[in-house]
Protein backbone atom coordinates (compact mmCIF):
# COMPACT_ATOMS: atom_id res chain seq x y z
CA UNK A 1 0.00 0.00 0.00
CA UNK A 2 2.89 2.33 0.69
CA UNK A 3 4.16 1.90 -2.87
CA UNK A 4 0.73 2.83 -4.24
CA UNK A 5 0.64 6.01 -2.14
CA UNK A 6 4.13 7.05 -3.14
CA UNK A 7 3.46 6.34 -6.82
CA UNK A 8 0.16 8.24 -6.73
CA UNK A 9 1.70 11.22 -4.94
CA UNK A 10 4.66 11.30 -7.31
CA UNK A 11 2.40 11.19 -10.35
CA UNK A 12 0.23 14.02 -8.98
CA UNK A 13 3.33 16.15 -8.35
CA UNK A 14 4.60 15.50 -11.87
CA UNK A 15 1.20 16.43 -13.32
CA UNK A 16 1.19 19.67 -11.29
CA UNK A 17 4.68 20.65 -12.44
CA UNK A 18 3.76 19.96 -16.07
CA UNK A 19 0.58 22.02 -15.70
CA UNK A 20 2.51 24.90 -14.21
CA UNK A 21 5.05 24.75 -17.02
CA UNK A 22 2.23 24.70 -19.58
CA UNK A 23 0.17 27.61 -18.24
CA UNK A 24 2.90 29.62 -16.48
CA UNK A 25 0.29 30.50 -13.87
CA UNK A 26 -0.05 28.89 -10.48
CA UNK A 27 -3.84 29.51 -10.35
CA UNK A 28 -4.47 27.68 -13.64
CA UNK A 29 -2.45 24.67 -12.50
CA UNK A 30 -4.34 24.63 -9.20
CA UNK A 31 -7.72 24.78 -10.99
CA UNK A 32 -6.89 21.68 -13.02
CA UNK A 33 -5.28 19.84 -10.11
CA UNK A 34 -8.22 20.60 -7.81
CA UNK A 35 -10.51 18.99 -10.34
CA UNK A 36 -8.62 15.68 -10.31
CA UNK A 37 -9.61 14.53 -6.77
CA UNK A 38 -13.24 15.40 -7.46
CA UNK A 39 -13.07 13.36 -10.66
CA UNK A 40 -11.78 10.42 -8.65
CA UNK A 41 -14.94 10.48 -6.52
CA UNK A 42 -16.94 8.93 -9.36
CA UNK A 43 -14.42 6.10 -9.56
CA UNK A 44 -14.81 5.38 -5.85
CA UNK A 45 -18.60 5.47 -6.15
CA UNK A 46 -18.65 2.94 -8.98
CA UNK A 47 -16.15 0.68 -7.23
CA UNK A 48 -18.31 0.81 -4.09
CA UNK A 49 -21.46 0.07 -6.11
CA UNK A 50 -19.78 -2.92 -7.75
CA UNK A 51 -18.41 -4.19 -4.42
CA UNK A 52 -14.75 -3.88 -5.43
CA UNK A 53 -12.05 -3.16 -2.89
CA UNK A 54 -8.92 -1.12 -3.52
CA UNK A 55 -6.17 -3.12 -5.21
CA UNK A 56 -3.13 -2.54 -7.37
CA UNK A 57 -5.31 -2.95 -10.47
CA UNK A 58 -7.81 -0.34 -9.28
CA UNK A 59 -4.92 1.98 -8.37
CA UNK A 60 -3.76 1.71 -11.98
CA UNK A 61 -7.29 2.64 -13.08
CA UNK A 62 -7.25 5.67 -10.77
CA UNK A 63 -3.86 6.77 -12.09
CA UNK A 64 -5.15 6.56 -15.65
CA UNK A 65 -8.31 8.41 -14.61
CA UNK A 66 -6.21 11.16 -13.05
CA UNK A 67 -4.41 11.65 -16.33
CA UNK A 68 -7.61 11.75 -18.36
CA UNK A 69 -9.29 14.12 -15.89
CA UNK A 70 -6.27 16.42 -15.98
CA UNK A 71 -6.29 16.33 -19.79
CA UNK A 72 -9.96 17.24 -19.96
CA UNK A 73 -9.37 20.07 -17.49
CA UNK A 74 -6.36 21.34 -19.44
CA UNK A 75 -8.25 21.47 -22.70
CA UNK A 76 -11.18 23.25 -21.03
CA UNK A 77 -8.80 25.80 -19.52
CA UNK A 78 -7.06 26.33 -22.86
CA UNK A 79 -10.41 27.06 -24.51
CA UNK A 80 -11.40 29.40 -21.69
CA UNK A 81 -8.06 31.25 -21.86
CA UNK A 82 -8.38 31.53 -25.63
CA UNK A 83 -11.94 32.92 -25.49
CA UNK A 84 -11.02 35.50 -22.83
CA UNK A 85 -7.88 36.53 -24.71
CA UNK A 86 -9.81 36.88 -27.98
CA UNK A 87 -12.27 39.19 -26.25
CA UNK A 88 -9.43 41.13 -24.70
CA UNK A 89 -7.70 41.51 -28.09
CA UNK A 90 -10.88 42.81 -29.71
CA UNK A 91 -11.44 45.10 -26.67
CA UNK A 92 -14.77 43.48 -25.84
CA UNK A 93 -13.83 42.66 -22.23
CA UNK A 94 -14.90 45.85 -20.49
CA UNK A 95 -17.53 44.57 -18.04
CA UNK A 96 -18.14 41.58 -15.80
CA UNK A 97 -20.84 40.44 -18.22
CA UNK A 98 -18.30 40.46 -21.07
CA UNK A 99 -16.08 38.21 -18.96
CA UNK A 100 -18.97 35.85 -18.24
CA UNK A 101 -19.91 35.79 -21.93
CA UNK A 102 -16.31 34.97 -22.88
CA UNK A 103 -16.20 32.09 -20.39
CA UNK A 104 -19.56 30.74 -21.58
CA UNK A 105 -18.33 30.96 -25.18
CA UNK A 106 -15.10 29.10 -24.35
CA UNK A 107 -16.91 26.42 -22.34
CA UNK A 108 -19.57 25.93 -25.02
CA UNK A 109 -16.91 25.31 -27.64
CA UNK A 110 -15.52 22.48 -25.52
CA UNK A 111 -18.74 20.62 -24.69
CA UNK A 112 -18.93 18.57 -27.90
CA UNK A 113 -15.27 17.42 -27.86
CA UNK A 114 -15.60 16.48 -24.18
CA UNK A 115 -18.80 14.53 -24.88
CA UNK A 116 -17.10 12.70 -27.75
CA UNK A 117 -14.06 11.87 -25.60
CA UNK A 118 -16.25 10.56 -22.80
CA UNK A 119 -18.40 8.51 -25.16
CA UNK A 120 -15.35 6.86 -26.71
CA UNK A 121 -13.73 6.12 -23.35
CA UNK A 122 -16.91 4.63 -21.91
CA UNK A 123 -17.63 2.66 -25.10
CA UNK A 124 -14.12 1.23 -24.93
CA UNK A 125 -14.23 0.37 -21.24
CA UNK A 126 -17.73 -1.07 -20.86
CA UNK A 127 -16.89 -4.28 -22.77
CA UNK A 128 -13.91 -4.71 -20.45
CA UNK A 129 -16.17 -4.31 -17.41
CA UNK A 130 -18.68 -6.83 -18.74
CA UNK A 131 -16.13 -9.24 -20.18
CA UNK A 132 -15.34 -12.68 -18.90
CA UNK A 133 -12.42 -14.95 -19.36
CA UNK A 134 -8.77 -14.97 -18.46
CA UNK A 135 -7.71 -11.75 -16.73
CA UNK A 136 -11.18 -10.22 -16.74
CA UNK A 137 -11.28 -9.84 -12.94
CA UNK A 138 -8.18 -7.67 -13.01
CA UNK A 139 -9.28 -5.69 -16.05
CA UNK A 140 -12.66 -4.90 -14.46
CA UNK A 141 -10.89 -3.34 -11.51
CA UNK A 142 -8.83 -1.17 -13.85
CA UNK A 143 -11.82 -0.12 -15.95
CA UNK A 144 -14.37 0.55 -13.19
CA UNK A 145 -12.64 3.59 -11.63
CA UNK A 146 -12.19 5.06 -15.08
CA UNK A 147 -15.84 4.64 -16.08
CA UNK A 148 -17.19 6.08 -12.83
CA UNK A 149 -14.62 8.83 -12.69
CA UNK A 150 -14.93 9.95 -16.29
CA UNK A 151 -18.59 10.73 -15.67
CA UNK A 152 -17.84 12.99 -12.70
CA UNK A 153 -14.81 14.46 -14.50
CA UNK A 154 -17.07 15.47 -17.36
CA UNK A 155 -19.62 17.16 -15.14
CA UNK A 156 -16.84 18.85 -13.24
CA UNK A 157 -15.03 20.17 -16.29
CA UNK A 158 -18.18 21.49 -17.96
CA UNK A 159 -19.70 23.14 -14.87
CA UNK A 160 -17.18 23.64 -12.08
CA UNK A 161 -13.98 24.56 -13.95
CA UNK A 162 -15.57 27.49 -15.83
CA UNK A 163 -17.13 28.72 -12.57
CA UNK A 164 -13.87 28.55 -10.63
CA UNK A 165 -12.07 30.13 -13.58
CA UNK A 166 -14.53 33.05 -13.46
CA UNK A 167 -13.89 33.57 -9.74
CA UNK A 168 -10.09 33.45 -10.20
CA UNK A 169 -10.13 35.70 -13.26
CA UNK A 170 -12.37 38.25 -11.54
CA UNK A 171 -9.82 38.53 -8.74
CA UNK A 172 -6.94 38.77 -11.21
CA UNK A 173 -8.65 41.48 -13.28
CA UNK A 174 -10.05 43.53 -10.40
CA UNK A 175 -8.01 46.59 -9.39
C-alpha positions as CSV (number, residue, x, y, z in Angstrom):
1,X,0.0,0.0,0.0
2,X,2.9,2.3,0.7
3,X,4.2,1.9,-2.9
4,X,0.7,2.8,-4.2
5,X,0.6,6.0,-2.1
6,X,4.1,7.0,-3.1
7,X,3.5,6.3,-6.8
8,X,0.2,8.2,-6.7
9,X,1.7,11.2,-4.9
10,X,4.7,11.3,-7.3
11,X,2.4,11.2,-10.3
12,X,0.2,14.0,-9.0
13,X,3.3,16.1,-8.3
14,X,4.6,15.5,-11.9
15,X,1.2,16.4,-13.3
16,X,1.2,19.7,-11.3
17,X,4.7,20.7,-12.4
18,X,3.8,20.0,-16.1
19,X,0.6,22.0,-15.7
20,X,2.5,24.9,-14.2
21,X,5.1,24.8,-17.0
22,X,2.2,24.7,-19.6
23,X,0.2,27.6,-18.2
24,X,2.9,29.6,-16.5
25,X,0.3,30.5,-13.9
26,X,0.0,28.9,-10.5
27,X,-3.8,29.5,-10.4
28,X,-4.5,27.7,-13.6
29,X,-2.4,24.7,-12.5
30,X,-4.3,24.6,-9.2
31,X,-7.7,24.8,-11.0
32,X,-6.9,21.7,-13.0
33,X,-5.3,19.8,-10.1
34,X,-8.2,20.6,-7.8
35,X,-10.5,19.0,-10.3
36,X,-8.6,15.7,-10.3
37,X,-9.6,14.5,-6.8
38,X,-13.2,15.4,-7.5
39,X,-13.1,13.4,-10.7
40,X,-11.8,10.4,-8.6
41,X,-14.9,10.5,-6.5
42,X,-16.9,8.9,-9.4
43,X,-14.4,6.1,-9.6
44,X,-14.8,5.4,-5.9
45,X,-18.6,5.5,-6.1
46,X,-18.7,2.9,-9.0
47,X,-16.2,0.7,-7.2
48,X,-18.3,0.8,-4.1
49,X,-21.5,0.1,-6.1
50,X,-19.8,-2.9,-7.7
51,X,-18.4,-4.2,-4.4
52,X,-14.7,-3.9,-5.4
53,X,-12.0,-3.2,-2.9
54,X,-8.9,-1.1,-3.5
55,X,-6.2,-3.1,-5.2
56,X,-3.1,-2.5,-7.4
57,X,-5.3,-3.0,-10.5
58,X,-7.8,-0.3,-9.3
59,X,-4.9,2.0,-8.4
60,X,-3.8,1.7,-12.0
61,X,-7.3,2.6,-13.1
62,X,-7.2,5.7,-10.8
63,X,-3.9,6.8,-12.1
64,X,-5.2,6.6,-15.7
65,X,-8.3,8.4,-14.6
66,X,-6.2,11.2,-13.0
67,X,-4.4,11.6,-16.3
68,X,-7.6,11.7,-18.4
69,X,-9.3,14.1,-15.9
70,X,-6.3,16.4,-16.0
71,X,-6.3,16.3,-19.8
72,X,-10.0,17.2,-20.0
73,X,-9.4,20.1,-17.5
74,X,-6.4,21.3,-19.4
75,X,-8.2,21.5,-22.7
76,X,-11.2,23.2,-21.0
77,X,-8.8,25.8,-19.5
78,X,-7.1,26.3,-22.9
79,X,-10.4,27.1,-24.5
80,X,-11.4,29.4,-21.7
81,X,-8.1,31.3,-21.9
82,X,-8.4,31.5,-25.6
83,X,-11.9,32.9,-25.5
84,X,-11.0,35.5,-22.8
85,X,-7.9,36.5,-24.7
86,X,-9.8,36.9,-28.0
87,X,-12.3,39.2,-26.3
88,X,-9.4,41.1,-24.7
89,X,-7.7,41.5,-28.1
90,X,-10.9,42.8,-29.7
91,X,-11.4,45.1,-26.7
92,X,-14.8,43.5,-25.8
93,X,-13.8,42.7,-22.2
94,X,-14.9,45.9,-20.5
95,X,-17.5,44.6,-18.0
96,X,-18.1,41.6,-15.8
97,X,-20.8,40.4,-18.2
98,X,-18.3,40.5,-21.1
99,X,-16.1,38.2,-19.0
100,X,-19.0,35.9,-18.2
101,X,-19.9,35.8,-21.9
102,X,-16.3,35.0,-22.9
103,X,-16.2,32.1,-20.4
104,X,-19.6,30.7,-21.6
105,X,-18.3,31.0,-25.2
106,X,-15.1,29.1,-24.3
107,X,-16.9,26.4,-22.3
108,X,-19.6,25.9,-25.0
109,X,-16.9,25.3,-27.6
110,X,-15.5,22.5,-25.5
111,X,-18.7,20.6,-24.7
112,X,-18.9,18.6,-27.9
113,X,-15.3,17.4,-27.9
114,X,-15.6,16.5,-24.2
115,X,-18.8,14.5,-24.9
116,X,-17.1,12.7,-27.8
117,X,-14.1,11.9,-25.6
118,X,-16.3,10.6,-22.8
119,X,-18.4,8.5,-25.2
120,X,-15.3,6.9,-26.7
121,X,-13.7,6.1,-23.3
122,X,-16.9,4.6,-21.9
123,X,-17.6,2.7,-25.1
124,X,-14.1,1.2,-24.9
125,X,-14.2,0.4,-21.2
126,X,-17.7,-1.1,-20.9
127,X,-16.9,-4.3,-22.8
128,X,-13.9,-4.7,-20.4
129,X,-16.2,-4.3,-17.4
130,X,-18.7,-6.8,-18.7
131,X,-16.1,-9.2,-20.2
132,X,-15.3,-12.7,-18.9
133,X,-12.4,-15.0,-19.4
134,X,-8.8,-15.0,-18.5
135,X,-7.7,-11.8,-16.7
136,X,-11.2,-10.2,-16.7
137,X,-11.3,-9.8,-12.9
138,X,-8.2,-7.7,-13.0
139,X,-9.3,-5.7,-16.1
140,X,-12.7,-4.9,-14.5
141,X,-10.9,-3.3,-11.5
142,X,-8.8,-1.2,-13.8
143,X,-11.8,-0.1,-16.0
144,X,-14.4,0.5,-13.2
145,X,-12.6,3.6,-11.6
146,X,-12.2,5.1,-15.1
147,X,-15.8,4.6,-16.1
148,X,-17.2,6.1,-12.8
149,X,-14.6,8.8,-12.7
150,X,-14.9,10.0,-16.3
151,X,-18.6,10.7,-15.7
152,X,-17.8,13.0,-12.7
153,X,-14.8,14.5,-14.5
154,X,-17.1,15.5,-17.4
155,X,-19.6,17.2,-15.1
156,X,-16.8,18.8,-13.2
157,X,-15.0,20.2,-16.3
158,X,-18.2,21.5,-18.0
159,X,-19.7,23.1,-14.9
160,X,-17.2,23.6,-12.1
161,X,-14.0,24.6,-13.9
162,X,-15.6,27.5,-15.8
163,X,-17.1,28.7,-12.6
164,X,-13.9,28.6,-10.6
165,X,-12.1,30.1,-13.6
166,X,-14.5,33.1,-13.5
167,X,-13.9,33.6,-9.7
168,X,-10.1,33.4,-10.2
169,X,-10.1,35.7,-13.3
170,X,-12.4,38.2,-11.5
171,X,-9.8,38.5,-8.7
172,X,-6.9,38.8,-11.2
173,X,-8.6,41.5,-13.3
174,X,-10.0,43.5,-10.4
175,X,-8.0,46.6,-9.4
